[in-house]
Amino acid sequence: MGTNQQSGPDRLTARTKWRMRAVEILYEAESRGESAKRVLAERADRAFTDPEAPRLPKYAEELVRGVDEYRYELDEAIGRAADGWAVERMPAVDRNVLRVALYEIIYVEDVDTPVAIKEAMRVAEQIGSSDDTSFVNAVLDAAAKAEE
């Protein structure tokens, strides 16, 4: 079996990795039933007290805070775009990939919609629940068109 050298973790851009970190934190918060702000605070405390602990990039933190602030609106838009899928029934990782990407599409001015969708597909490919990223693509494409 060959490996896809283009999409492996070593080939990811810094911003793609930051998006992955944001999804992981949102997933962790959801899984623990905690607020994203609390998980961010715990990470910051850990980074302060342990020099070996990884630092959270500023952009990843911005994404987490933005998704947390606009989660209701994001979930509403995702629900409308995901024909036949209830947001709460989606796999948690995929749901958070969609939230991060849609947050970028709607609220981050320096990220173009096609870039946000492509990046979401890369993140979903790396850490999503399925090898098939077409669901992420379809939902984000429909949500972005609805937001225009």
N, C-alpha and C positions, 0 to 999 in steps of 0.2 A: 504494500500500500504506500502510495506517495503522500507527501504532505503538501498542503497548499502554502507555499512560501510567502505569497503576497498577503495572506490574511492572518498569519500566525501572530502570537502575542509580541514577538520581537519586532514586527513590522508596523506596529501601531504607533500613531503619532502621539505626542504628549497630550494633546487635547482629547484624543480618543480615550487615553488612559484616565484622564481626569473625569470624563463622562462615566467611564466604568466605575470609578471610585464613588461618584455621586449616586449611581444606581445601587451600588453595594450598600452604601450608608442608608439610603431610603428603604431598601429591602430589609436591612438589619432592624431599623426602627419599626417597620411594619411587623416584622416577625416577632419582635419582642413586645409589641404593644406600647412602645414608647414614642415620644415625639422625636422628630428629626433633630430639633434643636437640642434635646437632651443627649442624643447620640453624638452630635457634633461637640457638645461641651465635654463629654467623656473622652472623646478623641483628643481634644485640645489639652485636657488635663493630663492624659497619658503622655502626649508629646512633650509637655512641659516637665514632667517628672522623670521621664525615661528618654535619655538621649538616643536610644536605639529605636524607639517607636517611630513609625513613618509619619511624616508631616503631611497634612492634607493640603493640596494645592488650593490657592485662593479661588480659582475658577470652579473647582469641584464644590467648594463650600458655597459659592454663589448659586450654583445650580440647586443644591440641596435646599438652601434657604428659599429660593424662588419657587421651587416645586411645593415646598411646605406651605408657603404663603398662598399660592394660587391652586392648591390641590383640588378644591371643590370645582372650580371653573375648568381645570384641565380634565378632571374625570367626566364632567358633563360633556365636554367636547369629544373626548375619546369615546364615550358611550354612544353619542350620536353618530360618530364615524364608523364604529365597529358594528356594523349591521348584524343583528342577531346575537351579539355578545354583550353580556353585562360586565362592566368593568371589574366588579368584585369577584367574578368567576374566572377571570383571566389568570394565568400563572403569574405569581407575584413579581418575578423578575421581569417578565415581559411588560407587565403593567407599569413598572417603574421605568423601564426603557422608554415606553411611550410617553410617560409624564415628562421625563427629562427632555426628550426631543421636542415635544409640543411646547414646553416652556420656552425652549430656544427659538422655535418658530414664531411664537407670539410675542415674547418679551425681550429677546436679546437682539438688539439691532444689528450687530456686526456678524450675525450668522444667517446666511441665506437658507431659504427653505430646502432646496435640493441638498445642500451640505448637511443640514440637520437630519434629513431623512437618511442620507447615505451613512452618516456617522451612527445613527440609531441602528441601522442594519448591521454595521460592523460590531457594535457593542452586543447586539442580540446574538450575532454569530459566535461571539466569544463566550458570553455568559448567559445567554437566553435559554429557555426551556426546550427549544427545538432547533434543529438544523435548518429549518425552513424559515427564512426571514421574510417571506412574502406577506405574512399577516401583518408584521410591523410596517412594511412598506405600504400596504393597502390602507391600513388605518390612518397612518400619518398623512398619506396623500389625500385621502378624503377629508381629514380634519383640517389640513392646510387650505384646501380649496374652500371649505366652508368658512374659514376665517378671513379669506380675501374679500 
